[in-house]
């Protein structure tokens, strides 16, 4: 992939089967869906602690990635991937869980703070900027006084589980649209 001609789409999450179905791993679920749609199989990257799929989404060359660091160290995997594939920062899309959005909501944006999200904080530190594209997937707020860190590492509630696949699919649709149509058109179509 030569400089500026491709995309890096990163789903944030934690490696390991104990985290697979948790709110914090919704980014992994979305890139898994994108890989499934485009016939890709994840493999270990030779220079970064990540699982990757290289391929095309429409006319664009795309690398889908799942960091194999824990969430708090995501930047340690993403920065080497960005450098290896020579992806411009405006062609980096990060899919992550968002506590401040209701379950099932979706917001796409460029840049912003980390809002207490340790994965985003790690990316900002490792990349030297937070000016990347974000697909923020709403997972809702914890009930009562539950610690948010505990909440995001739990599975979805029984009432939510039937809709998780729908929301993951919709977010994958939004990422595909973002690559094809740009941020403003995709925000108009998908932000709720």
N, C-alpha and C positions, 0 to 999 in steps of 0.2 A: 504494500500500500504506500503510495507516495504522499508526501506532505499535502494536507489540505483536501484530499479527495475521499476521505472516509469518515466513518462515525464510530465512536466507542459508546456502547450502551451498557451501563453497569447497573446491575441489581444489587442493592445492599441487603446483607443478611449475615447469619452466622453459619459456619459449616457444622456438619454433624446431624445425625438423624433426630436427636432430641430437640432440635430447633426447627425442623422442616415445616411444621404446620403452625408456627407462631406468627403473631402480628409483625414482629420485627423482620420476618423473612419474606414479606410480601414482595420485595424487590426481586428476590430469587425466583419466586413463583412467576412473576411477569417475564423475566428473561427466559425461564424454562418454556413458557408458552410461546414466546417468539422463536426460540430454537425449534420447538415442535412444528410450528407453522412453516418454517423455512428449511426443514429437513436436516438440521444440524445436530451434531452430537458433541457434548462438552468433552474437552480433554485438558490435561494439565498444561499450563503455559511453561515454556522452558526458562523464562527469565523473571517471572513474577509469580507470586503466590496467589494464583487465580485459576479457575476453570474458564476456558474460552471456547467459543464457536466463531469461526470466520466464515463469512458468506456474503450474500446480497439480500437486501430488502428493497424490492423494486429495482431501480437502476443504481442504487448506492451500495458501495462496499461497506460492510458493517462487521464489527467485532462485538459479540455479546459476551459479557463477563460476569462471573460471580467470584468476588474476592474470597480467598480461603484463609484469610486472617479473621479474627473475630471483628465484629462490627466496629469496636472502638479503634481498631488499627486499619480500617479500610483503605486509607490513603497510602499505606505501605504497599498495597497491591496495585492500586489504581495509577499512581504516579509512574511506576515503571511500565505499565501497559500503555499509558498515554505517550511516554517517550519512545517505547519500542515501535508502536504503530504510527508515530509522528502525527497524532491527532491534535488539531487545533482545539483550544479550550471551548470555543463556541460549537464544536462538534462532539462534545462530551455530554451525554444524557445520563443522569443518575435517577434511578427509580427507587423510592424509599417510602417507608411508613411515616405517617404524619398523625400525631396525637391530636393536633388542634383542628382536624377536620373530622366530621362525623363519619362513621363507618360507611364505606362505599362511595364517598365523595372523591373527586379527582380534581387536582389543580396542576396546571403546567405553568412554569415560570422560568425566568432567567435570573440567576443570582439570588442573593438574599443571605440572611444570617443562618446560623445553625440551629437556633431556637431550642437549645438543649439537646439536640440530636448528636450523639457522640460520633456516629459514622460521618455525618456532614462536617463536624469539627475536624476530624482526622483528615478528610479530603482537603479542606481549606488549608490546613497546616502543611500537608505534603505537596499540594499543587501551587501554593502561594497565592491562591485566589479562590473566591467562591462564585465566580462568574461563569458557571456552567449551567446547562439546562437541567431542570428538575421536573420529574413526574412525581407529585406528592399524592400518595394513596392514603385516604382517610381510614384510620383504624379506630377512631373514637377515643374518648377519655376514659380513664379507669374509674370504676364505680367507687363511691364513697371516698375513703382516705387511702385507698390502695396506692402503693408506690408505683409511679409510672414505669420504672425499670422492671418491676415484677410483672406488671400488666402486659408489656410488649413481648415478654418472653413466655407468655401463656398462649394457648391455642384460642381460636375464635370460639365465641359462645355458641351453644347448640342452635340458637335462633339465627345466628349469622352464617353458619356453615353452608347452608344451601346456596347462599348468594356469593360466597367467596370466588368461586369459579367464574361467575358472571362479571364480577368487578375486575378480576385478573384479566379476563378477555378484553374487557372494555379498555383497560389501561394499555394492554398490548396494541389494541387498535389505535389508541392515541399516540403511542410511540411511533408506530408506522406512519401515521398522518404527520407527525412532527417532522420526521425525516423527509417526507415527500412535499409537504405544504408549508412548512415553516411554523414559527411559534404563534403568530397572531391568528392565523386561520384555525390552527389547532386549538388554541385557547377558546375561540368563539364556538367551536363545535363541541368541545369536551368539558371545559371548566364548568363545575356546578357548585 
